[in-house]
Amino acid sequence: MSTPSLPPDSTPLAAPVKAAFPSRWRWPIRLLSLLVVGSLVLALGGWQVWRQAIQPIGGSDPVSVVIAPGTASRQIGRQLRDAGVIRSYWAWNLWTRTLARDWVFQAGTYDIDPQADMVAIAQQLREGQSRQIKITIPEGWRIEQMASYLAAANDIPASEFQGATRTIPRAHFPWLPPSLSNLEGYLFPETYVFAADLFAESVSDANKANTLIQAMLQQFAQIAYPRYQAKQASSNPSPLSLHEWVTLASIVEKEAVIAEERPLIAGVFSNRLRQGIPLGADPTVEYALGIRQTPDRRLTYAEVQKPSPYNTYLNAGLPPGPIASPGLASLLATLDPATTDYLYFVARYDGSHVFSKTLAQHEAAQRQILQNRQQNRQPSPPP
């Protein structure tokens, strides 16, 4: 029997496709695939574990952590874990041994935000963002006022601070005038920021006081003193010595309330000094007597007549030294006082002053201001 032939347009059946790899390679390839997939799964799982390990602990109140000088990174990790601010000690060690192996952590007292993750906490310790305290000394404060404030706000005994201001650190600040009995006037008014460790309970009161005094003198040296040096090197130097400059500026500081009046008040005092007329500045009498007048409690005639080297009603010229710490504005106004013919001024009790050229004008202004005040204090007539 013969085999029938295919039609002319028919195509032969395709031969079976052979495997791409010999059968002996099939299981190794499958095993490799399983290993790759497993590694990916493990890596993903490890990443999730890592992310969980560095997550913030959570909470609302900062946690205080003290890092002593020379503490190793592993010990820091234990402290952070024991303080409850990081989740994992091993995660800290892994981080500090790999990606953060070159980081140096700063000693200090830190307030750790419980909402910060482990890496953010490490960054805080690396940058030394330790707990800080701010101490603000306003313009026009006397040493006694500073001492009272520091005793109340920073637990530095007033007597300790006042005693420290009677030591003149001329070795560090040779520009300080000779024969100073204290640092009144040279403790620059400013807001100072210190690491909390400098004012910790373990630090002596003497060291705390000296730390602040050094910072205040350094601020005067950097901000105020160069202005005086530049003025004295100019074509129009001040006739005042450094000590006279600070002394007069302290009186301007206590008299001036409105910024625009400072140069004018300095100009009046400059005129009186030049003409040998007593300054007649109430703040100097207040300083001498340790009192502070108010609109309702003005200086009495007996108080103004009480002898004292600081009484500028009785003594011509400047008092022996500053009566407060002047701010930069008063220091600059005293270096370049306004050119004026005024010799007198009197307070309106609203911060401004009336300026006069003659004694008669001055006395008339005083009467008018007193009359206005008395009228304003009188009760309104019944309806």
Buried (B, 14 or more C-beta within 10 A) or exposed (E): EEEEEEEEEEEEEEEEEEEEEEEEEEEEEEEEEEEEEEEEEEEEEEEEEBEEBBBBBEEEEBBEBBBEEEBEBEEBBBBBBEBEBBBBBEBBBBBBEEEBEEBEBBBBBBBBBBEBBBEEBBBBBBEBEBBBBEBEBBBBBBBBBBBBBBBEEBEBBBEBBBBBBEEBBEEEBEEBBEEBEBBBBBBBBBEBEBBBBBBEEEEEBBBBBBBBBBBBBBBBBEEBBEBBEEBBEEEEEBEBEBBBBBBBBBBBBBBBBEEEBBBBBBBBBBBBBEEEBBBBBBBBBBBBBEEEBEEEEEBEEEBBEBEBEBBBBBBEEBBBBBBBBBBBBBBBBBBBBBEBEBBBBBBBBEEEBBBBEEEEBBEEBBEEBEEEEEEEEEEEEEE
